């Protein structure tokens, strides 16, 4: 079991949370496009930490990027 503490010294790294600017940079989309995809349930929604602070799970963003890349074959992307 690779993510159990002490199993061959391997552990799952702790969850990182990303600010909007980092999410936007990584996925190459702007605010309107990201929030439109969230509304359509095609992009990970942020976690509300406080009334004014939202963050995205790095793991969820990386999984979304992988999913989009896997479906991209030189055609127009369909989010």
ZIVENFEN-V249071 format. One record per residue. N is the residue number from 1. OMEGA is omega in radians with two decimals (NA if undefined). BURIAL is 1 if it has 24 or more other ideal C-beta (glycine too) atoms within 12 Angstrom, else 0. D_FIRST is the distance of its C-alpha to the first C-alpha in Angstrom with 2 decimals. Layout:
BEGIN
N|OMEGA|BURIAL|D_FIRST ; N|OMEGA|BURIAL|D_FIRST
END
This chain:
BEGIN
1|-2.98|0|0.00 ; 2|-3.09|0|3.80 ; 3|3.05|0|5.76 ; 4|3.13|0|5.76 ; 5|3.09|0|9.05 ; 6|-3.13|0|9.64 ; 7|3.14|0|6.48 ; 8|3.11|0|8.98 ; 9|-3.12|0|10.92 ; 10|3.06|0|9.18 ; 11|3.05|0|9.64 ; 12|3.13|0|10.80 ; 13|-3.14|0|14.55 ; 14|3.12|0|16.78 ; 15|3.03|0|18.70 ; 16|3.08|0|22.02 ; 17|-3.03|0|25.12 ; 18|3.02|1|27.86 ; 19|-3.11|0|31.61 ; 20|-3.09|0|33.65 ; 21|3.13|0|35.08 ; 22|3.10|0|31.72 ; 23|-3.13|1|30.68 ; 24|3.13|0|34.09 ; 25|-3.09|0|33.89 ; 26|-3.07|0|30.51 ; 27|3.10|1|31.52 ; 28|3.13|0|35.17 ; 29|3.11|1|36.64 ; 30|-3.06|0|39.04 ; 31|-3.11|0|39.20 ; 32|-3.12|0|41.19 ; 33|-3.12|0|38.97 ; 34|-3.11|1|35.72 ; 35|3.04|0|37.21 ; 36|3.11|0|38.77 ; 37|3.09|1|35.42 ; 38|3.12|1|33.92 ; 39|-3.14|0|36.91 ; 40|-3.13|0|36.28 ; 41|-3.14|0|32.59 ; 42|3.13|0|31.63 ; 43|-3.13|1|30.13 ; 44|3.09|1|27.74 ; 45|3.11|0|29.83 ; 46|3.02|1|29.78 ; 47|3.14|0|28.80 ; 48|-3.12|0|31.94 ; 49|3.05|0|31.46 ; 50|3.12|0|35.15 ; 51|-3.06|0|38.32 ; 52|-3.07|0|38.67 ; 53|3.06|0|35.17 ; 54|3.11|0|32.69 ; 55|3.11|1|29.52 ; 56|3.06|1|27.18 ; 57|3.12|0|23.40 ; 58|-3.14|1|22.57 ; 59|3.13|0|19.58 ; 60|3.12|1|22.01 ; 61|3.12|1|24.64 ; 62|3.10|0|22.51 ; 63|3.12|0|21.46 ; 64|3.12|1|25.20 ; 65|3.14|1|26.27 ; 66|-3.14|0|23.99 ; 67|3.14|0|25.34 ; 68|3.14|1|28.89 ; 69|-3.13|0|28.58 ; 70|-3.13|0|27.21 ; 71|-3.06|0|30.29 ; 72|-3.12|0|32.73 ; 73|3.14|0|34.81 ; 74|3.11|0|37.79 ; 75|3.06|0|39.16 ; 76|-3.12|0|39.70 ; 77|3.04|0|36.44 ; 78|-3.11|0|36.15 ; 79|NA|0|34.12
END
